[in-house]
Amino acid sequence: MAATDAYIEESIRSPDAKIVDGYSAGLMQNDYGGLSAEDMNALIAYIASR
């Protein structure tokens, strides 16, 4: 299943917004929301390419 860019961005900005079964809330750092739009887009593109 491929993730959409919007889902990836939400997962970066608010990692506890959607918790996948088998995982606990609070596992991911929540300090990436301050990335510039350019950096966020580059990060999303990198993640989506994997």
N, C-alpha and C positions, 0 to 999 in steps of 0.2 A: 504494500500500500504506500503510495507516494504522498508525502505531506505537502500541503499548499504553503505558499509563502506566508500567508496570513497566519496559519497555524504555527509555523516555525517562529515568526516574529512574536506571537503571543506567548509561546513557550519560552522565549528568551526574556521578554519583558516581565512576564508574570508566570514563573515556572510552576506555581501551585494552582493555576487556573483550571487545568485539567490533569488529573492524576490517573495514570494508566494502571489497570489492575496489576497487583503484585508489587507496586512501588508505594513508598510513603511520601507524604508531603514534607517539605522542608529539606529535601536532599540536595537540591540545586541552589547555588548562590543566586542572589537576587540583585546583583549590582551591575547588570549589563544594560539596564534601561536608559542609561545616560549616553549611550553611543550616538554619534552623529548619524544622520540619515544615510550618508554615504557609507560609513562603516557598518551600519546595520544591514544595508543592502548587500555589501560584500560578504558579510558573515552568512546571511541567508543564502546567497548564491553558492557559497562554499559548502554549506550543510546540504543544500538541495542536490549538489553535484555528486554526493557520496552515495 
